[in-house]
Amino acid sequence: MAKTQLGARVDADIAELAKKRAADLGLSIGDYLARLVQDDASGLRARAVDAAARFLAEYQGVFDEAEDARQAAPGARAA
């Protein structure tokens, strides 16, 4: 498939984050951005965010109890 060059201006911290994330995944910046666009266009990202929201809604009480127990434990310190 033919490739087209795009140009975009982003904040320096976003550019650095994109470079690091692409490297973590073993991808070039172009391949990483293509993957993000494909995931977004296919609805994959939206489904993942919805699934995470449902998970948190269902288990938030468990997380709250664990956090309360950790904070109430003698000698407990914030991380």
C-alpha positions, -999 to +999 in steps of 0.1 A: +000+000+000+013+035-009+022+057+020+014+093+024+033+117+045+013+138+070+025+167+091+011+177+125+021+200+153+019+188+188+033+199+222+068+186+229+056+164+257+031+147+235+057+141+208+080+126+234+053+104+248+044+092+213+080+084+206+084+065+239+052+046+234+060+036+199+094+024+210+078+004+238+056-013+212+085-018+187+068+004+162+078+034+142+059+067+150+041+063+117+030+028+124+020+037+159-001+066+147-017+044+120-026+018+147-042+045+169-063+058+140-073+023+130-083+014+166-103+047+169-120+043+135-129+006+142-144+015+176-119-006+194-108+023+216-144+033+225-152-003+234-121-006+256-130+026+274-166+015+279-154-019+293-130-001+317-158+022+329-181-008+335-153-027+354-147+003+376-184+009+382-188-028+392-157-031+414-152+004+428-165-006+462-139-034+464-111-009+455-125+016+481-126-011+508-090-022+501-078+014+501-096+021+534-081-010+550-047-001+538-049+034+552-063+021+585-035-004+590-009+006+616+022+018+601+007+022+566+023+049+545+013+065+512+033+053+482 
